Amino acid sequence: MTKQKLHIKKGDNVLVLSGDSRGQKGKVLVVDTEKQTAIVEGVKMVSKHQKPNKENPQGGIIKKASPIHISNLMVVDGTGKAARIGRKLDEKKNKLVRYSKKSGEVIK
């Protein structure tokens, strides 16, 4: 099975389109290409009951970010607005780059 190219990469700023966290913006921490999910910083926080262990001797309830399907995320470009992503060939570097279809600027 081949790896599918996704429109979201680690480090992107994204906007959540649907679900309980709709309208929130955050930075992508982890992308799982097999499950097509991403963990976004500060978005879709869930409470997890943690038993006491070496790292957390107190235990208790901790807040943790939960994965979101990438179809519910949209990349935010440099202008601060969500935009669709396209790929075009950069003549200088002779490499494919991602760009915002709304503003036309290259996304790093």
C-alpha positions, 0 to 999 in steps of 0.5 A: 500500500502506497503512502497518500499525500495529505494536505496537512503537515506537521507544524501547519496552522490549521482551522477546525471545520467541524465537531465540538472544536469547530472554529478553533485554530491551532498548530499540528503536532502529529500527523498519522498518515495511515489513519489520516488523523492529526493531533492539533495543539489545544484542540479537542481536549479530552480528560484521561484518568491517569493511575499514579506512576513514576512520571506522575506520582500523584495520578488524577485526571489529565487533559490530553489532545485527541486526534482529529480526522484531516478532512475536518481541518483546513490550512491557515495561510499567511493572511490568517484565513483558511484556504484550500491547498494546491501544489505547483512546480517551483521553477527556481528549486525545480520542486513541488511546493504547496500554495494557497489557492485563495491568496496564491502565496507559497506555504512552508 
